[in-house]
């Protein structure tokens, strides 16, 4: 019924999920995608995907807009069950409380309270639907916060080092910094197998070899600053273009591989199913 997260353990090197603005890319792409639940939930007529993928819970948007989660765990679990049944290929899905100062200012809660709610969310989802590929997320801001969150999971009976994948939260706006390198290294030394959310190319080259997987939307920002590709019609730039995104992903992983690192599924890259410009 589900694509169990344990499949990550067998994947060689880094599995790199391309952040997708458009849910319909699930039926056109030939490489792993990171797709927003907020966008996918609006789709009708779901069908089997052409690629493996992971789910972005939309938590950053929910907490930014509402100062809390407005999607109950039971509703989220039901949606994930639908995706597994009708789309398939789902590797993992988180539901956590980010700890960026911008977010805690909106919620009025402390980093510790966000951590406690993140752990409670994982426990609730695992209780509601243990067959679905929910993953825990380690949240925090400073290194000591992340280590404390690991202990919160341990106290709740969850040994993160025994799991095939653990999300690393609240790092996407600091991905290229030495601070994040220190955090990733400390967690990896404790046996965790991290997924890096929102990794920038600089971060990928600094510590990608210590990640099991990562996702990135950096391609869209890059495309927004450039004119549309030759042959692309109907848009001024390629910030929502699968053709541009596929080429960007290939170039990034080629540079990553040239540094001697291994990129899982890199050899499985494929052009969009119908070729040409696909917005």
C-alpha positions as CSV (number, residue, x, y, z in Angstrom):
1,X,0.0,0.0,0.0
2,X,2.8,2.4,0.8
3,X,6.3,3.2,-0.4
4,X,8.0,2.6,2.8
5,X,10.7,5.1,3.9
6,X,13.0,2.1,4.4
7,X,13.7,2.2,0.6
8,X,16.0,5.1,1.3
9,X,18.5,2.8,2.9
10,X,19.1,1.0,-0.3
11,X,19.5,4.1,-2.5
12,X,23.2,4.8,-3.4
13,X,24.4,8.3,-2.4
14,X,22.2,11.4,-2.3
15,X,18.6,11.2,-3.6
16,X,17.8,14.7,-4.9
17,X,14.1,15.8,-5.0
18,X,13.3,18.7,-7.3
19,X,10.9,21.1,-5.7
20,X,7.8,21.3,-7.9
21,X,5.4,24.3,-8.2
22,X,3.1,22.2,-10.3
23,X,1.5,19.0,-9.1
24,X,0.9,17.8,-12.6
25,X,4.7,17.3,-13.0
26,X,4.1,14.1,-11.1
27,X,2.8,12.7,-14.4
28,X,5.6,14.2,-16.6
29,X,8.9,14.1,-14.7
30,X,11.4,11.3,-14.8
31,X,13.2,12.1,-11.6
32,X,12.3,12.6,-7.9
33,X,10.0,15.5,-7.0
34,X,9.1,17.4,-3.8
35,X,5.4,18.3,-4.1
36,X,3.3,20.6,-1.9
37,X,0.3,19.1,-0.2
38,X,-1.4,22.5,-0.4
39,X,-1.2,22.4,-4.2
40,X,-1.8,18.7,-4.6
41,X,-4.9,18.7,-2.4
42,X,-6.7,20.9,-5.0
43,X,-6.1,18.4,-7.8
44,X,-8.8,16.1,-9.0
45,X,-8.4,12.9,-11.0
46,X,-5.2,11.6,-9.4
47,X,-3.4,8.8,-11.2
48,X,-0.1,6.9,-10.8
49,X,3.0,9.0,-10.9
50,X,5.8,8.7,-13.5
51,X,8.4,9.2,-10.7
52,X,9.1,8.8,-7.1
53,X,8.3,11.8,-4.9
54,X,8.0,13.2,-1.4
55,X,5.4,15.4,0.2
56,X,5.9,19.0,1.4
57,X,3.3,19.4,4.2
58,X,2.9,23.1,3.6
59,X,3.6,23.8,7.2
60,X,5.7,26.9,6.6
61,X,2.7,28.5,4.8
62,X,0.2,27.3,7.4
63,X,2.2,28.7,10.4
64,X,3.0,31.9,8.5
65,X,-0.7,32.6,7.7
66,X,-2.4,31.3,10.8
67,X,0.2,31.0,13.6
68,X,-0.8,27.4,14.0
69,X,-1.6,24.2,12.1
70,X,-5.1,24.4,10.8
71,X,-4.9,20.9,9.1
72,X,-5.6,18.3,11.8
73,X,-3.3,15.3,11.9
74,X,-6.3,13.0,11.0
75,X,-7.1,15.0,7.9
76,X,-3.4,15.1,6.8
77,X,-3.1,11.3,7.3
78,X,-6.2,10.7,5.3
79,X,-4.8,12.9,2.4
80,X,-1.5,11.0,2.5
81,X,-3.4,7.7,2.4
82,X,-5.2,8.9,-0.7
83,X,-1.9,9.9,-2.4
84,X,-0.4,6.5,-1.6
85,X,-3.4,4.7,-3.0
86,X,-4.0,6.8,-6.1
87,X,-0.6,8.2,-7.0
88,X,1.9,5.8,-5.5
89,X,5.6,6.3,-5.4
90,X,5.5,8.4,-2.2
91,X,8.7,8.1,-0.3
92,X,7.9,10.2,2.8
93,X,5.7,12.9,4.3
94,X,6.5,15.1,7.4
95,X,4.2,17.4,9.5
96,X,6.2,19.6,11.8
97,X,6.6,23.0,13.5
98,X,9.3,25.1,12.0
99,X,11.5,27.2,14.3
100,X,12.7,30.2,12.3
101,X,12.3,33.4,14.3
102,X,9.9,34.6,11.7
103,X,7.6,31.6,12.4
104,X,7.9,31.6,16.2
105,X,7.0,35.3,16.1
106,X,3.8,34.3,14.3
107,X,2.9,31.5,16.7
108,X,3.9,33.2,19.9
109,X,5.6,30.0,21.0
110,X,9.1,29.2,22.0
111,X,11.5,26.9,20.0
112,X,11.1,24.3,22.8
113,X,7.3,24.4,22.4
114,X,7.7,24.0,18.6
115,X,10.0,21.0,19.2
116,X,7.5,19.4,21.6
117,X,4.7,19.8,19.1
118,X,6.8,18.4,16.3
119,X,7.5,15.3,18.3
120,X,3.9,15.0,19.3
121,X,2.8,15.4,15.6
122,X,5.0,12.5,14.5
123,X,3.8,10.3,17.3
124,X,0.2,11.1,16.5
125,X,0.6,10.4,12.7
126,X,2.4,7.1,13.5
127,X,-0.4,6.1,15.8
128,X,-3.1,7.1,13.2
129,X,-1.5,5.4,10.2
130,X,1.6,3.3,11.0
131,X,1.5,1.9,7.5
132,X,2.1,5.3,5.9
133,X,5.6,6.8,5.3
134,X,5.6,9.5,7.8
135,X,9.1,10.7,9.0
136,X,10.2,12.5,12.1
137,X,11.7,15.9,11.8
138,X,14.4,17.3,14.1
139,X,13.7,21.0,14.7
140,X,15.6,23.8,16.3
141,X,17.6,26.9,15.6
142,X,21.0,26.5,17.3
143,X,23.0,23.2,17.5
144,X,22.0,22.7,21.1
145,X,18.3,22.9,20.1
146,X,18.6,20.1,17.5
147,X,20.4,17.9,20.0
148,X,17.7,18.6,22.6
149,X,15.1,17.6,20.0
150,X,16.9,14.3,19.4
151,X,16.6,13.7,23.2
152,X,12.9,14.6,23.1
153,X,12.4,11.8,20.5
154,X,14.5,9.4,22.6
155,X,12.4,10.2,25.7
156,X,9.3,9.4,23.7
157,X,10.7,6.0,22.7
158,X,11.9,7.0,19.2
159,X,15.5,6.1,18.3
160,X,16.2,8.3,15.4
161,X,19.4,6.5,14.6
162,X,17.5,3.3,14.0
163,X,15.3,5.0,11.4
164,X,16.1,5.2,7.7
165,X,15.4,8.9,7.4
166,X,14.9,12.0,9.6
167,X,14.0,15.4,8.4
168,X,16.3,18.4,9.3
169,X,14.1,21.4,9.8
170,X,14.5,25.2,9.9
171,X,17.7,25.3,7.8
172,X,16.5,26.2,4.3
173,X,17.4,29.9,4.7
174,X,20.8,29.1,6.2
175,X,21.8,26.2,3.9
176,X,25.2,27.5,2.8
177,X,26.5,28.5,6.3
178,X,29.1,26.8,8.4
179,X,26.5,26.7,11.2
180,X,24.4,24.3,9.2
181,X,27.4,22.2,8.3
182,X,28.1,21.8,12.0
183,X,24.5,20.8,12.7
184,X,24.4,18.2,9.9
185,X,27.8,16.8,10.9
186,X,26.7,16.5,14.6
187,X,23.5,14.7,13.7
188,X,25.3,12.4,11.2
189,X,27.8,11.5,13.9
190,X,25.0,10.4,16.2
191,X,23.8,8.0,13.5
192,X,20.9,10.0,12.0
193,X,20.3,9.8,8.3
194,X,19.1,13.4,7.5
195,X,16.9,14.7,4.7
196,X,17.8,18.4,4.0
197,X,14.8,20.5,3.4
198,X,15.3,23.4,0.9
199,X,19.0,22.8,0.2
200,X,20.8,25.4,-1.8
201,X,23.6,24.4,-4.2
202,X,26.3,25.8,-1.8
203,X,24.9,23.7,1.0
204,X,24.7,20.6,-1.2
205,X,28.4,20.9,-2.0
206,X,29.4,21.6,1.6
207,X,27.6,18.7,3.3
208,X,25.5,16.8,0.8
209,X,27.7,13.7,1.3
210,X,26.3,13.5,4.9
211,X,22.7,13.6,3.7
212,X,20.6,10.7,2.6
213,X,18.4,13.0,0.5
214,X,17.6,16.6,-0.1
215,X,15.1,18.8,-1.9
216,X,15.5,22.2,-3.5
217,X,13.4,25.0,-5.2
218,X,16.5,27.0,-5.9
219,X,16.1,26.4,-9.7
220,X,12.9,28.6,-9.7
221,X,14.7,31.6,-8.2
222,X,17.5,31.1,-10.7
223,X,15.0,30.9,-13.6
224,X,13.1,34.0,-12.5
225,X,16.2,36.2,-13.1
226,X,16.7,34.9,-16.7
227,X,14.8,35.2,-19.9
228,X,12.8,32.1,-21.0
229,X,14.7,29.3,-22.7
230,X,14.9,29.3,-26.5
231,X,11.8,27.5,-27.7
232,X,9.8,28.2,-24.6
233,X,6.6,30.0,-25.4
234,X,3.8,31.5,-23.2
235,X,6.0,32.7,-20.4
236,X,8.5,35.5,-19.9
237,X,10.8,33.3,-17.7
238,X,11.0,29.7,-16.8
239,X,10.3,30.0,-13.1
240,X,7.5,27.4,-13.5
241,X,9.0,25.4,-16.4
242,X,9.8,21.7,-16.1
243,X,12.2,21.8,-19.0
244,X,14.3,24.4,-17.3
245,X,14.0,22.7,-13.9
246,X,15.2,19.3,-15.4
247,X,18.2,21.0,-17.0
248,X,19.1,22.8,-13.7
249,X,18.9,19.6,-11.7
250,X,21.1,17.7,-14.2
251,X,23.8,20.5,-14.1
252,X,23.7,20.7,-10.3
253,X,24.1,16.9,-9.8
254,X,26.8,16.8,-12.5
255,X,28.9,19.3,-10.5
256,X,28.1,17.4,-7.3
257,X,29.3,14.1,-8.9
258,X,32.4,15.8,-10.3
259,X,33.5,16.5,-6.7
260,X,33.6,12.8,-6.1
261,X,30.3,12.4,-4.4
262,X,27.6,9.9,-5.4
263,X,24.2,11.1,-6.5
264,X,21.5,8.4,-6.1
265,X,19.2,8.0,-9.1
266,X,21.3,10.5,-11.2
267,X,21.6,7.8,-13.9
268,X,17.8,7.6,-14.0
269,X,17.3,11.2,-15.0
270,X,14.9,11.6,-17.9
271,X,13.5,14.5,-19.9
272,X,9.8,15.4,-19.4
273,X,7.6,12.6,-20.9
274,X,6.3,14.7,-23.7
275,X,9.5,16.7,-24.4
276,X,9.6,20.4,-25.1
277,X,8.6,23.3,-22.9
278,X,6.4,22.1,-20.0
279,X,5.2,24.8,-17.7
